[in-house]
């Protein structure tokens, strides 16, 4: 873990709500190394989703810079950002957001068709534990299974960073743990950098690095020398 | 198949009701366009080929006592390439049944072949000798005349027998009408026969004199100039020069083609416009519903272009399938439609072609049109921010609708009606669209009902109210008024009036028109003149009354002075005042007092026709009188009844097309509502609403818009009627009859039937909707 994959420098994001300016992010700075498992921890409204969106190339900051492999993404044009998302980033959302009319496998293939060096679909499906559910439609699957498909979909593109927005937020404890385990396995097996945002402090224990946020600012950055396995997490 | 395309395919499968709905409107639009336009082109090409093959004349001259030497005198002058003199007259066809009043036009032809207006032989031989006769095909078919049959004609007061040696068609008589007032062909009552020239001259008593010349020009561009030259040159023969454009059969054909072209340029575009709006609304709704999916696709790295293209393929597929199916069906139907024309028109060289270029153009146009309409619907994709799209959409700003401010009304509205009213005001665009579809449906129904009524109205108005004549007797030459006394002896007359009918050129400045002017008794009981405001008009002692289409053509109004130039007497003309404009449905005429007309142009006491109302069979009673033609109103009514039956089928098709539009749009928009509002309906179900109550709510929403649509549909219908009336008004018809109340009522009833059917079909969808599933569904 020596290469810096992501550099966030003095990042700020302001929203105008009527006459009031809301500071969603204020002077946020941190770095992420290749292959790290990062947890961004903070309560609702602390700016963690905004941070994830900017890092993922889905939103623009008001100020500051984000470098991905030393490439400045905050100055990229819309089309360049799209290709950045296509080739470098994998998203996992709280509510899975699968294509309802595609089966689990087809949802994953949809993502794989986007990039040239896509991962092996069967391998990805197996790794998330969905080998036997591949031909089911989202409506025929549980929340946990749907989230596995969402992870497989993100991983299939072979992204350098997996950005996960509250991936366990809509799941029960046990399913949540299983999902975290899948993410950890993916992190270890495929070597992807994984960035999980959550308000659940217990999840932080499995991270290599914890970035605590409060009111749009970084409250603390903790390097966890002894991350625990997801199975040992409790909440 | 790419996974995004697979998604599209399943999206189409899941919304097949709406997809088929919009597809059927596109198919209807394209097939009406292809069928009607191809028919017009087929008809035009067929006629042009026929005209070329038979060397159809450019100019027709009707006169009297024109010597054959005129042919050579005319050839070479003023662009005249060929000229042929003929003998043409109408006479009685003797059937052996005195009740059967049948007339034929006898035309003289060369023994072997004519240079101009060659006959197109269908059967038998063209060579004519002595009593050989060639009969025009439609007449032969209608009267079961076959080769070798013997037919009898009354010529020059004597019965003559002829042997049918040929059956033919002629470019001059594609549409066989006795005269401008006939309205419809009656092939069993009027036909054309061809007799060898010298034999006809001999039996008719003509010695070298001809009454008709046909002219072929080097180039038709000079028609106007040559026609003017011929009018001047042949003035002494009382010549009436008719250009090809004004020739009765050709004129009718051209009007038919123009009507088809106009139809192909209007009705299909109404359908395409609605299909376009519907497609745009549908796609914008799908995009709105797919907001999160679009956000996810963007987050995954799909470009805007790729996502827009994904949804445009939906629109493109509608255009491609609709265009292809529509043009194939249209091409097949155009063949049937063109063949249908054979019932009215006699075109032996009818060309029914498949226009591949048009098919391709139709498909491309339909594709481009749908893609453009689709783009209008999906353009919001470009504005969707992926980060924002992931968040649940904030609920629409709830604001009060204006009726809510009227507390006295609002407080008395039930909860379900409040929902209905709020929905209408919050989904204005959708409901305006439904209203517009209902309005167009109702408008088109009114137009269809009017067209169904108009022929009947025109005929009855003209022959029942305007002219109340049972028997119209025309003399081949002027006779003394005393002839009426002879008739009185033969017939038990209820009413009889003398008349003078002469061709005149009526001029107003640069505008001029050759028409028949009819001189009548000032207290005529056979005509009931009314002006365009339906006020009664008296026949003036002096001056002239003009039919409304003639007044429009000459650009004259009451009080203007026009020149009446006689075509019977050389250089005889007179200035007369226009004393009234007559509302006349059929034909184009001028009317004067008989004494005024005789005073200006003729001798006292002479007439060339009489009108008779009698319970006797006048045709039979006057059968032995020489040189007269009897036209019975009963025969015309029979012909009209046959025509009415045929038009009923065409109008039925129009009703279905019109209803289809309202049906499909109401059905698909309601279906869309049900899909989009599944969550709302589920909440209502949880609250205790029954499926029927929810369905009633949807019905009420559409009912309000349907009522508004129908209200707006009435003026749209009236406008369409006005537009059609103006477009179709020609020398032959003046379509100014108003829409009847019963026509409007029928249109409204039919509109309601189609809308109700659409509503009932959506009930199945409401019944099948899984409300509980909708409540817990969170996948996009």
Boltz contact constraints between the chains, C-beta under 6 A:
constraints:
  - contact:
      token1: [A, 53]
      token2: [B, 387]
      max_distance: 6.0
  - contact:
      token1: [A, 58]
      token2: [B, 299]
      max_distance: 6.0
  - contact:
      token1: [A, 58]
      token2: [B, 386]
      max_distance: 6.0
  - contact:
      token1: [A, 58]
      token2: [B, 387]
      max_distance: 6.0
  - contact:
      token1: [A, 59]
      token2: [B, 387]
      max_distance: 6.0
  - contact:
      token1: [A, 82]
      token2: [B, 301]
      max_distance: 6.0
  - contact:
      token1: [A, 82]
      token2: [B, 303]
      max_distance: 6.0
  - contact:
      token1: [A, 85]
      token2: [B, 301]
      max_distance: 6.0
  - contact:
      token1: [A, 86]
      token2: [B, 301]
      max_distance: 6.0
  - contact:
      token1: [A, 91]
      token2: [B, 299]
      max_distance: 6.0
  - contact:
      token1: [A, 95]
      token2: [B, 778]
      max_distance: 6.0
  - contact:
      token1: [A, 97]
      token2: [B, 292]
      max_distance: 6.0
  - contact:
      token1: [A, 97]
      token2: [B, 296]
      max_distance: 6.0
  - contact:
      token1: [A, 97]
      token2: [B, 780]
      max_distance: 6.0
  - contact:
      token1: [A, 98]
      token2: [B, 779]
      max_distance: 6.0
  - contact:
      token1: [A, 99]
      token2: [B, 7]
      max_distance: 6.0
  - contact:
      token1: [A, 100]
      token2: [B, 779]
      max_distance: 6.0
  - contact:
      token1: [A, 101]
      token2: [B, 7]
      max_distance: 6.0
  - contact:
      token1: [A, 101]
      token2: [B, 10]
      max_distance: 6.0
  - contact:
      token1: [A, 102]
      token2: [B, 7]
      max_distance: 6.0
  - contact:
      token1: [A, 106]
      token2: [B, 3]
      max_distance: 6.0
  - contact:
      token1: [A, 109]
      token2: [B, 3]
      max_distance: 6.0
  - contact:
      token1: [A, 110]
      token2: [B, 3]
      max_distance: 6.0
  - contact:
      token1: [A, 111]
      token2: [B, 300]
      max_distance: 6.0
  - contact:
      token1: [A, 113]
      token2: [B, 3]
      max_distance: 6.0
  - contact:
      token1: [A, 114]
      token2: [B, 301]
      max_distance: 6.0
  - contact:
      token1: [A, 138]
      token2: [B, 779]
      max_distance: 6.0
